[in-house]
């Protein structure tokens, strides 16, 4: 035990020195790399149009690469991608959904040494000519994440109800995330390497809202730039119907509040129930002292139930707040481990290339 305890500090020091050496090596030999990732699910018809518009050269980068995430496609998406010049393919054996595909893409891009990652859609919704504008704030060290903001009102294939829902959802996310992004559902966005390492997505429906809220919670610098859009090539996969979109959006926003604002959410619910219980109890007491309370025993029972549930919910608020503190600590540890692992991967690749 004594020898183990003596070796542990020495191993920690060696690890720190190794990490510092790796960072120095990366700063000397690293070239700036941009990777454009595209989540895909049965996109053989639209993907060629999208890839045709993507740039292979962007100012500020020595290397620009394309990566697609094949989310269990049943058509020829992968073959179409490879025949149109895609550099990297991440494939799932079955369909996992947009959020998991997005995160798998970030992981692959980081392992490939991306300094900046641009995410776009396979349906060519976003104008690829705006990519230099999208990455410029990150290149200038003015932002960690940049969102491409569409002019929602001018998009013809968006119904008036969908436009309203988009604006309401963006308002809710701005309230939680403390960011000022007008179009929070836009999938056209750029991430610095450090921001991509820090992000986690738990929601299986979409990544757009949760990544923004995490960025705000983790004090990342988030900005936006106006972008152009192209004509609609196919119906949205996320918005299968307006009722479905409303249901999924409401569930997503509620889950966001529970995960990222647990104290405020449960305290609000608890105090609301508690105040209702008190008001009904006051009503019972009024009738009890004026007319004897006969026929109002139901109010007393309901008041007791609401007061009990309200008090328990307030207690849950404190427990949830403690849990959120623990989650933030775990995320910090995860960030350090992921950054070290990704840097080691890059250094190993660099050593191999130097030896060759």
Beta strands, then each sheet from edge to edge (+ up, - down):
strand 1: 33-40
strand 2: 63-71
strand 3: 88-92
strand 4: 116-121
strand 5: 145-149
strand 6: 189-192
strand 7: 222-226
sheet 1: 3+ 2+ 1+ 4+ 6- 5+ 7+
end
